[in-house]
Amino acid sequence: MTHEYEWITDEMYDAKLREICHVEGSDFLVTHVTGVYEAVREYFNNDVIQELEDERQERIYTTDWDDTEEGEPEDDL
């Protein structure tokens, strides 16, 4: 028995594909579908690097200084 799928339009196919992807979640797609990780990694490369750099800078400038009354580090002398 052969299946005839000519009745499926591109719009129907794309809508169902989006629905399945939404249900499965992007993490599943990136980790389980061959080639998706590489494409997503390349697409978001600059964004990932920028966000990691921003987080790093935030950690560098967020110190224990905020715990003191005057906003300066306590003198350990």
LUMPAVEX-414496 format. One record per residue (C-alpha): residue number from 0; x, y, z; chain. Coordinates in Angstrom, 3 decimals, decimal comma, m for minus. Layout:
BEGIN
> roba; px; py; pz; tordo
> NUM; X; Y; Z; A
...
// end
This chain:
BEGIN
> roba; px; py; pz; tordo
> 0; 0,000; 0,000; 0,000; A
> 1; 1,415; 3,367; m0,999; A
> 2; 0,503; 6,659; 0,620; A
> 3; m0,484; 9,656; m1,434; A
> 4; 0,476; 12,884; 0,252; A
> 5; m0,267; 15,290; m2,579; A
> 6; m3,162; 16,731; m0,568; A
> 7; m0,725; 18,196; 1,973; A
> 8; 0,122; 21,800; 1,127; A
> 9; 3,385; 23,504; 2,083; A
> 10; 1,443; 25,691; 4,504; A
> 11; m0,139; 22,654; 6,178; A
> 12; 3,225; 20,916; 6,424; A
> 13; 4,994; 23,993; 7,850; A
> 14; 2,238; 24,631; 10,394; A
> 15; 2,349; 21,029; 11,625; A
> 16; 6,159; 21,082; 11,717; A
> 17; 6,089; 24,261; 13,843; A
> 18; 3,536; 22,646; 16,140; A
> 19; 5,685; 19,545; 16,619; A
> 20; 8,799; 21,659; 17,207; A
> 21; 6,938; 23,738; 19,786; A
> 22; 5,784; 20,613; 21,627; A
> 23; 9,210; 18,960; 21,517; A
> 24; 11,037; 22,133; 22,542; A
> 25; 14,163; 23,697; 21,149; A
> 26; 16,493; 21,870; 23,542; A
> 27; 15,287; 18,524; 22,209; A
> 28; 15,693; 19,662; 18,611; A
> 29; 19,185; 21,041; 19,152; A
> 30; 20,400; 17,921; 20,939; A
> 31; 18,592; 15,179; 18,988; A
> 32; 18,217; 16,270; 15,372; A
> 33; 21,349; 15,864; 13,282; A
> 34; 22,784; 19,152; 12,056; A
> 35; 20,525; 21,426; 14,104; A
> 36; 23,118; 22,093; 16,835; A
> 37; 25,703; 23,177; 14,289; A
> 38; 23,280; 25,492; 12,478; A
> 39; 21,962; 27,045; 15,706; A
> 40; 25,471; 27,414; 17,117; A
> 41; 26,643; 29,243; 14,005; A
> 42; 23,538; 31,442; 13,864; A
> 43; 23,769; 32,529; 17,525; A
> 44; 27,568; 32,564; 17,830; A
> 45; 27,976; 36,317; 18,315; A
> 46; 24,987; 36,531; 20,668; A
> 47; 26,335; 33,731; 22,875; A
> 48; 29,785; 35,307; 23,066; A
> 49; 28,337; 38,761; 23,855; A
> 50; 26,033; 37,454; 26,582; A
> 51; 28,834; 35,441; 28,199; A
> 52; 31,082; 38,513; 28,120; A
> 53; 28,293; 40,654; 29,633; A
> 54; 27,780; 38,108; 32,435; A
> 55; 31,524; 37,997; 33,061; A
> 56; 31,726; 41,777; 33,296; A
> 57; 28,734; 41,854; 35,642; A
> 58; 30,447; 39,347; 37,961; A
> 59; 33,672; 41,360; 37,883; A
> 60; 31,928; 44,599; 38,848; A
> 61; 29,535; 43,012; 41,344; A
> 62; 31,628; 42,587; 44,469; A
> 63; 31,139; 42,579; 48,205; A
> 64; 31,254; 46,385; 48,073; A
> 65; 27,471; 46,466; 48,039; A
> 66; 27,414; 44,951; 51,553; A
> 67; 28,923; 48,007; 53,245; A
> 68; 27,085; 51,118; 54,397; A
> 69; 28,962; 53,546; 52,183; A
> 70; 29,174; 51,234; 49,194; A
> 71; 32,931; 50,813; 49,596; A
> 72; 34,863; 47,768; 50,774; A
> 73; 35,379; 47,370; 54,482; A
> 74; 38,873; 48,095; 55,690; A
> 75; 40,482; 44,882; 56,934; A
> 76; 43,194; 46,727; 58,925; A
// end
